Amino acid sequence: MTADQDMQGTRAVKYLALGDSYTIGESVAEQERWPNQLDEVLSRRTGRDINTTILATTGWRTDNLNNAINMARIEEVYDLVSLLIGVNNQYQGKSVEEYASEFEGLLKTSVRLAKGKPENVFVVSIPDYGFTPFGQKNQANISAAIDQFNAINKRISDQYKVKYVNVTDISREGLRQPELVAADGLHPSGKMYALWVDRIAKEITLK
């Protein structure tokens, strides 16, 4: 039995989650991160082991993530790859044109890492931090900018026939339902991530 097989002899699923603070789960426990919660849901649903690797750090922009992927020399062996990136491009005032170019490059890399199969990749929309205590004073401007960035990543995802999961509407419940925001007043709580996972899991079919 190889390391890529579970106890029933079924090959385990290799999952790579690429992103920033939202993917690494800033301000929540490891088991509350959405990739970890997704791991548990998929494992229960399929009876297979899900070997999850997260490559994400708080504050990363698209260029930071691309550099990290190159430095990590990741092999092209993943059965599932997710990409959620862009909030720091917006927050740090980077242009939408730069974001579009770099996001497209990252999406192409994600497909390559998923054995060249677009159907094994999914993109998660950028949450709206305007609906948090941190961002509420500038909510209208933040929301307009987030919509602009998400229009770009949705268009590019569609272009490459990659599944796109919108969680932005869920993030916009953060002020009305404070339990959906982490203790830092900015990032999602484990409860919000669970709502994301409910939506994401419906879009995933493992082969």
RODRENDREN-225443 format. One record per atom (N, C-alpha, C): x, y, z; residue number from 0; atom name; residue in one letter. Coordinates in steps of 0.1 Angstrom, whole numbers, always signed. Layout:
BEGIN
      px      py      pz    nr   atom   rest
       X       Y       Z   NUM     CA      A
...
This chain:
BEGIN
      px      py      pz    nr   atom   rest
      +9     -12      +0     0      N      M
      +0      +0      +0     0     CA      M
      +9     +12      +0     0      C      M
      +6     +21      -9     1      N      T
     +14     +34     -10     1     CA      T
      +9     +44      -1     1      C      T
     +16     +55      +0     2      N      A
     +12     +66      +9     2     CA      A
      +0     +73      +3     2      C      A
      -3     +71     -10     3      N      D
     -15     +77     -17     3     CA      D
     -27     +68     -16     3      C      D
     -27     +58      -8     4      N      Q
     -38     +49      -7     4     CA      Q
     -43     +49      +8     4      C      Q
     -57     +49      +9     5      N      D
     -62     +48     +22     5     CA      D
     -64     +34     +27     5      C      D
     -70     +32     +39     6      N      M
     -70     +18     +45     6     CA      M
     -78      +9     +36     6      C      M
     -88     +14     +28     7      N      Q
     -96      +5     +19     7     CA      Q
     -89      +2      +6     7      C      Q
     -77      +8      +4     8      N      G
     -70      +5      -8     8     CA      G
     -74     +15     -19     8      C      G
     -82     +24     -16     9      N      T
     -86     +35     -26     9     CA      T
     -76     +46     -25     9      C      T
     -73     +51     -37    10      N      R
     -63     +61     -37    10     CA      R
     -68     +74     -30    10      C      R
     -59     +79     -22    11      N      A
     -63     +92     -15    11     CA      A
     -63    +103     -24    11      C      A
     -70    +114     -21    12      N      V
     -71    +126     -29    12     CA      V
     -61    +136     -24    12      C      V
     -54    +141     -34    13      N      K
     -44    +152     -31    13     CA      K
     -50    +165     -34    13      C      K
     -51    +174     -24    14      N      Y
     -58    +187     -26    14     CA      Y
     -48    +198     -22    14      C      Y
     -47    +208     -31    15      N      L
     -38    +219     -29    15     CA      L
     -47    +232     -28    15      C      L
     -46    +239     -17    16      N      A
     -54    +251     -15    16     CA      A
     -44    +263     -16    16      C      A
     -46    +272     -26    17      N      L
     -37    +283     -28    17     CA      L
     -45    +296     -24    17      C      L
     -38    +305     -17    18      N      G
     -45    +317     -14    18     CA      G
     -37    +327      -5    18      C      G
     -45    +333      +4    19      N      D
     -40    +343     +13    19     CA      D
     -45    +341     +28    19      C      D
     -49    +352     +35    20      N      S
     -53    +350     +49    20     CA      S
     -66    +342     +49    20      C      S
     -75    +343     +39    21      N      Y
     -87    +336     +40    21     CA      Y
     -85    +321     +39    21      C      Y
     -75    +317     +31    22      N      T
     -72    +303     +30    22     CA      T
     -65    +297     +41    22      C      T
     -55    +305     +47    23      N      I
     -48    +300     +58    23     CA      I
     -56    +301     +71    23      C      I
     -67    +308     +71    24      N      G
     -76    +309     +82    24     CA      G
     -71    +318     +93    24      C      G
     -67    +330     +90    25      N      E
     -62    +340    +100    25     CA      E
     -73    +341    +111    25      C      E
     -68    +340    +123    26      N      S
     -76    +342    +135    26     CA      S
     -86    +331    +138    26      C      S
     -85    +320    +131    27      N      V
     -93    +308    +135    27     CA      V
     -84    +296    +137    27      C      V
     -89    +286    +145    28      N      A
     -81    +274    +147    28     CA      A
     -79    +266    +134    28      C      A
     -69    +258    +134    29      N      E
     -65    +251    +121    29     CA      E
     -77    +243    +116    29      C      E
     -84    +236    +125    30      N      Q
     -95    +228    +120    30     CA      Q
    -107    +236    +115    30      C      Q
    -107    +249    +118    31      N      E
    -118    +258    +113    31     CA      E
    -115    +264    +100    31      C      E
    -103    +263     +95    32      N      R
    -100    +268     +82    32     CA      R
    -109    +262     +71    32      C      R
    -113    +269     +61    33      N      W
    -122    +263     +52    33     CA      W
    -116    +251     +44    33      C      W
    -104    +251     +40    34      N      P
     -98    +239     +33    34     CA      P
     -98    +227     +42    34      C      P
     -96    +229     +55    35      N      N
     -96    +218     +65    35     CA      N
    -110    +213     +67    35      C      N
    -120    +222     +68    36      N      Q
    -134    +218     +69    36     CA      Q
    -138    +211     +56    36      C      Q
    -134    +215     +45    37      N      L
    -137    +209     +32    37     CA      L
    -131    +195     +32    37      C      L
    -119    +193     +36    38      N      D
    -113    +180     +37    38     CA      D
    -122    +171     +45    38      C      D
    -127    +175     +56    39      N      E
    -135    +166     +65    39     CA      E
    -148    +162     +57    39      C      E
    -154    +172     +51    40      N      V
    -167    +170     +44    40     CA      V
    -165    +160     +32    40      C      V
    -155    +162     +25    41      N      L
    -152    +153     +13    41     CA      L
    -148    +139     +18    41      C      L
    -141    +138     +28    42      N      S
    -137    +125     +34    42     CA      S
    -149    +117     +38    42      C      S
    -158    +124     +45    43      N      R
    -170    +117     +50    43     CA      R
    -179    +113     +38    43      C      R
    -180    +122     +28    44      N      R
    -188    +119     +17    44     CA      R
    -183    +108      +8    44      C      R
    -170    +107      +7    45      N      T
    -164     +97      -3    45     CA      T
    -158     +85      +4    45      C      T
    -156     +86     +17    46      N      G
    -149     +75     +24    46     CA      G
    -134     +74     +20    46      C      G
    -129     +85     +14    47      N      R
    -115     +85     +10    47     CA      R
    -107     +95     +18    47      C      R
     -94     +92     +20    48      N      D
     -85    +102     +27    48     CA      D
     -83    +114     +17    48      C      D
     -83    +126     +23    49      N      I
     -80    +138     +16    49     CA      I
     -68    +144     +22    49      C      I
     -57    +143     +14    50      N      N
     -44    +149     +18    50     CA      N
     -43    +163     +14    50      C      N
     -45    +172     +23    51      N      T
     -46    +186     +20    51     CA      T
     -33    +194     +23    51      C      T
     -29    +202     +13    52      N      T
     -17    +210     +15    52     CA      T
     -22    +225     +12    52      C      T
     -19    +234     +22    53      N      I
     -22    +248     +20    53     CA      I
     -10    +256     +18    53      C      I
     -10    +264      +7    54      N      L
      +0    +273      +4    54     CA      L
      -6    +287      +4    54      C      L
      -5    +294     +15    55      N      A
     -12    +306     +17    55     CA      A
      -6    +313     +29    55      C      A
      -6    +327     +29    56      N      T
      -1    +335     +40    56     CA      T
      -8    +348     +40    56      C      T
     -11    +352     +52    57      N      T
     -18    +365     +54    57     CA      T
     -10    +376     +47    57      C      T
     -17    +384     +39    58      N      G
     -11    +396     +33    58     CA      G
      -6    +393     +18    58      C      G
      -7    +381     +14    59      N      W
      -2    +378      +0    59     CA      W
     -11    +384     -10    59      C      W
      -5    +390     -20    60      N      R
     -11    +394     -33    60     CA      R
      -9    +383     -43    60      C      R
     -14    +385     -55    61      N      T
     -12    +376     -66    61     CA      T
      +3    +373     -69    61      C      T
     +11    +384     -69    62      N      D
     +25    +382     -72    62     CA      D
     +32    +375     -61    62      C      D
     +28    +377     -48    63      N      N
     +34    +370     -37    63     CA      N
     +31    +355     -38    63      C      N
     +19    +351     -41    64      N      L
     +15    +337     -43    64     CA      L
     +23    +331     -54    64      C      L
     +24    +338     -65    65      N      N
     +31    +332     -77    65     CA      N
     +46    +330     -73    65      C      N
     +52    +339     -66    66      N      N
     +66    +337     -62    66     CA      N
     +67    +325     -53    66      C      N
     +57    +323     -44    67      N      A
     +58    +312     -34    67     CA      A
     +56    +299     -41    67      C      A
     +48    +298     -51    68      N      I
     +46    +286     -59    68     CA      I
     +59    +282     -66    68      C      I
     +65    +292     -72    69      N      N
     +78    +290     -79    69     CA      N
     +89    +285     -70    69      C      N
     +89    +291     -58    70      N      M
    +100    +287     -49    70     CA      M
     +97    +273     -43    70      C      M
     +85    +269     -42    71      N      A
     +81    +256     -36    71     CA      A
     +83    +245     -45    71      C      A
     +85    +248     -58    72      N      R
     +87    +237     -68    72     CA      R
     +77    +226     -67    72      C      R
     +64    +230     -67    73      N      I
     +53    +221     -65    73     CA      I
     +52    +211     -77    73      C      I
     +50    +198     -74    74      N      E
     +48    +189     -85    74     CA      E
     +34    +189     -90    74      C      E
     +32    +185    -102    75      N      E
     +19    +185    -109    75     CA      E
     +11    +172    -106    75      C      E
      +8    +170     -94    76      N      V
      +2    +157     -90    76     CA      V
     -12    +159     -83    76      C      V
     -18    +170     -83    77      N      Y
     -30    +172     -74    77     CA      Y
     -42    +168     -81    77      C      Y
     -51    +162     -74    78      N      D
     -65    +158     -79    78     CA      D
     -74    +170     -78    78      C      D
     -71    +180     -69    79      N      L
     -80    +191     -67    79     CA      L
     -72    +203     -63    79      C      L
     -74    +214     -69    80      N      V
     -67    +227     -66    80     CA      V
     -77    +238     -65    80      C      V
     -76    +246     -54    81      N      S
     -84    +258     -52    81     CA      S
     -76    +270     -53    81      C      S
     -82    +281     -57    82      N      L
     -75    +294     -58    82     CA      L
     -84    +305     -53    82      C      L
     -80    +312     -43    83      N      L
     -87    +324     -37    83     CA      L
     -77    +334     -34    83      C      L
     -76    +345     -42    84      N      I
     -66    +355     -41    84     CA      I
     -71    +368     -47    84      C      I
     -67    +379     -41    85      N      G
     -70    +392     -46    85     CA      G
     -73    +403     -37    85      C      G
     -77    +399     -24    86      N      V
     -81    +410     -15    86     CA      V
     -70    +420     -12    86      C      V
     -58    +414     -11    87      N      N
     -46    +423      -8    87     CA      N
     -42    +432     -20    87      C      N
     -45    +427     -32    88      N      N
     -43    +435     -44    88     CA      N
     -52    +448     -42    88      C      N
     -64    +445     -39    89      N      Q
     -74    +456     -37    89     CA      Q
     -70    +465     -26    89      C      Q
     -67    +459     -14    90      N      Y
     -65    +467      -2    90     CA      Y
     -52    +475      -3    90      C      Y
     -42    +470     -11    91      N      Q
     -30    +478     -12    91     CA      Q
     -30    +487     -25    91      C      Q
     -41    +488     -31    92      N      G
     -43    +498     -42    92     CA      G
     -37    +494     -55    92      C      G
     -35    +481     -57    93      N      K
     -29    +476     -70    93     CA      K
     -40    +477     -80    93      C      K
     -36    +478     -93    94      N      S
     -46    +480    -104    94     CA      S
     -53    +467    -107    94      C      S
     -65    +469    -113    95      N      V
     -73    +458    -117    95     CA      V
     -66    +451    -129    95      C      V
     -59    +459    -138    96      N      E
     -53    +454    -149    96     CA      E
     -41    +444    -145    96      C      E
     -34    +449    -135    97      N      E
     -23    +440    -130    97     CA      E
     -29    +427    -124    97      C      E
     -40    +429    -116    98      N      Y
     -46    +417    -110    98     CA      Y
     -51    +408    -121    98      C      Y
     -57    +413    -132    99      N      A
     -62    +404    -142    99     CA      A
     -51    +396    -148    99      C      A
     -40    +402    -151   100      N      S
     -29    +395    -157   100     CA      S
     -23    +384    -148   100      C      S
     -21    +388    -135   101      N      E
     -15    +379    -126   101     CA      E
     -24    +368    -122   101      C      E
     -37    +371    -120   102      N      F
     -47    +361    -117   102     CA      F
     -48    +350    -128   102      C      F
     -48    +355    -140   103      N      E
     -48    +345    -152   103     CA      E
     -36    +336    -151   103      C      E
     -24    +342    -148   104      N      G
     -12    +333    -147   104     CA      G
     -14    +323    -136   104      C      G
     -19    +327    -125   105      N      L
     -21    +318    -114   105     CA      L
     -31    +307    -117   105      C      L
     -42    +311    -124   106      N      L
     -52    +301    -128   106     CA      L
     -46    +291    -138   106      C      L
     -38    +295    -147   107      N      K
     -31    +286    -156   107     CA      K
     -22    +276    -149   107      C      K
     -15    +282    -139   108      N      T
      -6    +274    -130   108     CA      T
     -14    +264    -122   108      C      T
     -26    +268    -117   109      N      S
     -35    +259    -109   109     CA      S
     -39    +247    -118   109      C      S
     -43    +250    -130   110      N      V
     -47    +239    -139   110     CA      V
     -35    +230    -142   110      C      V
     -23    +235    -144   111      N      R
     -12    +227    -146   111     CA      R
      -9    +218    -134   111      C      R
     -10    +223    -122   112      N      L
      -8    +215    -110   112     CA      L
     -19    +205    -108   112      C      L
     -30    +207    -114   113      N      A
     -41    +197    -113   113     CA      A
     -41    +188    -124   113      C      A
     -29    +184    -128   114      N      K
     -27    +174    -139   114     CA      K
     -32    +179    -152   114      C      K
     -33    +192    -154   115      N      G
     -37    +198    -166   115     CA      G
     -52    +197    -169   115      C      G
     -60    +195    -158   116      N      K
     -74    +193    -160   116     CA      K
     -82    +204    -153   116      C      K
     -88    +213    -161   117      N      P
     -95    +225    -156   117     CA      P
    -107    +220    -147   117      C      P
    -112    +208    -149   118      N      E
    -124    +204    -141   118     CA      E
    -120    +200    -127   118      C      E
    -106    +199    -124   119      N      N
    -101    +196    -111   119     CA      N
     -97    +209    -103   119      C      N
    -101    +220    -109   120      N      V
     -97    +233    -102   120     CA      V
    -110    +241     -99   120      C      V
    -110    +248     -88   121      N      F
    -121    +257     -85   121     CA      F
    -116    +270     -79   121      C      F
    -123    +281     -83   122      N      V
    -119    +294     -78   122     CA      V
    -130    +298     -68   122      C      V
    -126    +305     -57   123      N      V
    -135    +310     -47   123     CA      V
    -134    +325     -48   123      C      V
    -146    +332     -48   124      N      S
    -146    +346     -49   124     CA      S
    -140    +353     -37   124      C      S
    -136    +365     -39   125      N      I
    -130    +373     -28   125     CA      I
    -142    +378     -19   125      C      I
    -140    +375      -6   126      N      P
    -150    +380      +4   126     CA      P
    -150    +395      +5   126      C      P
    -161    +401     +10   127      N      D
    -162    +415     +12   127     CA      D
    -160    +419     +26   127      C      D
    -148    +424     +29   128      N      Y
    -144    +428     +43   128     CA      Y
    -151    +442     +47   128      C      Y
    -158    +448     +37   129      N      G
    -166    +460     +41   129     CA      G
    -177    +457     +51   129      C      G
    -181    +444     +52   130      N      F
    -191    +440     +61   130     CA      F
    -185    +434     +74   130      C      F
    -175    +440     +79   131      N      T
    -168    +436     +92   131     CA      T
    -167    +449    +100   131      C      T
    -165    +448    +113   132      N      P
    -162    +460    +121   132     CA      P
    -150    +468    +116   132      C      P
    -140    +461    +110   133      N      F
    -128    +468    +105   133     CA      F
    -132    +476     +93   133      C      F
    -140    +471     +84   134      N      G
    -142    +478     +71   134     CA      G
    -155    +486     +70   134      C      G
    -164    +485     +80   135      N      Q
    -177    +491     +78   135     CA      Q
    -178    +506     +75   135      C      Q
    -169    +513     +80   136      N      K
    -169    +528     +78   136     CA      K
    -167    +531     +63   136      C      K
    -160    +522     +56   137      N      N
    -157    +524     +42   137     CA      N
    -164    +514     +33   137      C      N
    -175    +509     +38   138      N      Q
    -182    +497     +32   138     CA      Q
    -185    +499     +18   138      C      Q
    -191    +510     +14   139      N      A
    -196    +512      +0   139     CA      A
    -184    +512     -10   139      C      A
    -173    +518      -6   140      N      N
    -161    +518     -15   140     CA      N
    -155    +504     -16   140      C      N
    -154    +498      -4   141      N      I
    -148    +484      -4   141     CA      I
    -156    +475     -12   141      C      I
    -169    +475     -11   142      N      S
    -178    +466     -18   142     CA      S
    -177    +468     -33   142      C      S
    -177    +481     -37   143      N      A
    -176    +484     -51   143     CA      A
    -163    +478     -57   143      C      A
    -152    +480     -50   144      N      A
    -139    +475     -55   144     CA      A
    -139    +460     -55   144      C      A
    -144    +453     -44   145      N      I
    -144    +439     -44   145     CA      I
    -152    +433     -56   145      C      I
    -164    +440     -59   146      N      D
    -172    +435     -70   146     CA      D
    -164    +436     -83   146      C      D
    -156    +447     -84   147      N      Q
    -148    +448     -97   147     CA      Q
    -137    +437     -98   147      C      Q
    -131    +434     -87   148      N      F
    -120    +424     -87   148     CA      F
    -127    +410     -90   148      C      F
    -139    +408     -84   149      N      N
    -145    +395     -86   149     CA      N
    -151    +394    -100   149      C      N
    -155    +404    -106   150      N      A
    -159    +404    -120   150     CA      A
    -147    +399    -129   150      C      A
    -135    +403    -125   151      N      I
    -123    +399    -133   151     CA      I
    -121    +384    -131   151      C      I
    -120    +379    -118   152      N      N
    -117    +365    -116   152     CA      N
    -128    +356    -121   152      C      N
    -140    +361    -121   153      N      K
    -151    +353    -126   153     CA      K
    -150    +351    -141   153      C      K
    -147    +362    -148   154      N      R
    -145    +362    -163   154     CA      R
    -134    +353    -167   154      C      R
    -123    +354    -160   155      N      I
    -111    +345    -164   155     CA      I
    -114    +331    -160   155      C      I
    -121    +328    -149   156      N      S
    -124    +314    -146   156     CA      S
    -133    +308    -157   156      C      S
    -143    +316    -161   157      N      D
    -152    +311    -172   157     CA      D
    -145    +309    -184   157      C      D
    -135    +318    -187   158      N      Q
    -127    +316    -200   158     CA      Q
    -120    +303    -200   158      C      Q
    -115    +299    -188   159      N      Y
    -107    +287    -188   159     CA      Y
    -115    +275    -183   159      C      Y
    -128    +276    -183   160      N      K
    -138    +266    -179   160     CA      K
    -135    +259    -166   160      C      K
    -132    +268    -156   161      N      V
    -129    +264    -142   161     CA      V
    -141    +268    -134   161      C      V
    -145    +259    -125   162      N      K
    -156    +261    -116   162     CA      K
    -154    +273    -107   162      C      K
    -164    +281    -105   163      N      Y
    -163    +293     -97   163     CA      Y
    -174    +293     -86   163      C      Y
    -169    +295     -74   164      N      V
    -179    +294     -62   164     CA      V
    -179    +308     -56   164      C      V
    -191    +314     -57   165      N      N
    -193    +327     -51   165     CA      N
    -196    +326     -36   165      C      N
    -188    +332     -28   166      N      V
    -190    +332     -13   166     CA      V
    -192    +347      -8   166      C      V
    -191    +356     -17   167      N      T
    -191    +370     -14   167     CA      T
    -204    +374      -7   167      C      T
    -215    +369     -12   168      N      D
    -228    +372      -6   168     CA      D
    -229    +367      +9   168      C      D
    -222    +356     +12   169      N      I
    -222    +351     +25   169     CA      I
    -214    +360     +34   169      C      I
    -203    +365     +29   170      N      S
    -194    +375     +37   170     CA      S
    -202    +387     +40   170      C      S
    -212    +391     +32   171      N      R
    -219    +403     +34   171     CA      R
    -230    +402     +45   171      C      R
    -230    +391     +52   172      N      E
    -238    +389     +63   172     CA      E
    -231    +392     +76   172      C      E
    -218    +396     +75   173      N      G
    -209    +397     +87   173     CA      G
    -213    +407     +97   173      C      G
    -220    +418     +93   174      N      L
    -224    +428    +103   174     CA      L
    -238    +424    +109   174      C      L
    -246    +418    +101   175      N      R
    -259    +414    +105   175     CA      R
    -258    +402    +115   175      C      R
    -248    +393    +112   176      N      Q
    -246    +381    +120   176     CA      Q
    -232    +382    +125   176      C      Q
    -229    +389    +136   177      N      P
    -215    +390    +141   177     CA      P
    -208    +378    +144   177      C      P
    -215    +367    +146   178      N      E
    -208    +354    +149   178     CA      E
    -201    +348    +136   178      C      E
    -203    +354    +125   179      N      L
    -197    +350    +113   179     CA      L
    -183    +357    +111   179      C      L
    -180    +366    +120   180      N      V
    -167    +373    +119   180     CA      V
    -158    +369    +131   180      C      V
    -145    +367    +128   181      N      A
    -136    +362    +138   181     CA      A
    -134    +373    +148   181      C      A
    -127    +369    +159   182      N      A
    -125    +379    +170   182     CA      A
    -116    +391    +166   182      C      A
    -109    +390    +155   183      N      D
    -101    +401    +151   183     CA      D
    -109    +412    +144   183      C      D
    -122    +410    +142   184      N      G
    -131    +420    +136   184     CA      G
    -129    +422    +121   184      C      G
    -121    +413    +115   185      N      L
    -118    +415    +101   185     CA      L
    -121    +402     +93   185      C      L
    -116    +391     +98   186      N      H
    -116    +378     +90   186     CA      H
    -128    +370     +93   186      C      H
    -132    +360     +85   187      N      P
    -143    +352     +87   187     CA      P
    -141    +343     +99   187      C      P
    -151    +339    +106   188      N      S
    -150    +329    +117   188     CA      S
    -152    +315    +111   188      C      S
    -149    +305    +119   189      N      G
    -151    +292    +115   189     CA      G
    -166    +289    +111   189      C      G
    -175    +296    +117   190      N      K
    -189    +294    +113   190     CA      K
    -192    +299     +99   190      C      K
    -185    +311     +95   191      N      M
    -187    +315     +81   191     CA      M
    -180    +306     +72   191      C      M
    -168    +301     +75   192      N      Y
    -162    +292     +66   192     CA      Y
    -170    +279     +64   192      C      Y
    -177    +275     +74   193      N      A
    -186    +263     +73   193     CA      A
    -197    +265     +62   193      C      A
    -202    +278     +62   194      N      L
    -212    +281     +52   194     CA      L
    -206    +281     +38   194      C      L
    -193    +286     +37   195      N      W
    -186    +285     +24   195     CA      W
    -185    +270     +20   195      C      W
    -181    +262     +29   196      N      V
    -178    +248     +26   196     CA      V
    -191    +241     +21   196      C      V
    -202    +244     +27   197      N      D
    -215    +239     +23   197     CA      D
    -217    +241      +8   197      C      D
    -214    +253      +4   198      N      R
    -215    +257     -10   198     CA      R
    -205    +251     -19   198      C      R
    -192    +251     -15   199      N      I
    -181    +246     -23   199     CA      I
    -183    +231     -25   199      C      I
    -186    +224     -15   200      N      A
    -187    +209     -16   200     CA      A
    -197    +205     -26   200      C      A
    -208    +213     -28   201      N      K
    -218    +209     -38   201     CA      K
    -212    +210     -53   201      C      K
    -201    +217     -54   202      N      E
    -195    +219     -68   202     CA      E
    -184    +209     -71   202      C      E
    -181    +200     -61   203      N      I
    -169    +192     -63   203     CA      I
    -174    +177     -65   203      C      I
    -168    +171     -76   204      N      T
    -170    +157     -78   204     CA      T
    -156    +151     -80   204      C      T
    -153    +142     -70   205      N      L
    -140    +135     -70   205     CA      L
    -141    +122     -78   205      C      L
    -131    +120     -86   206      N      K
    -131    +108     -95   206     CA      K
    -120     +98     -89   206      C      K
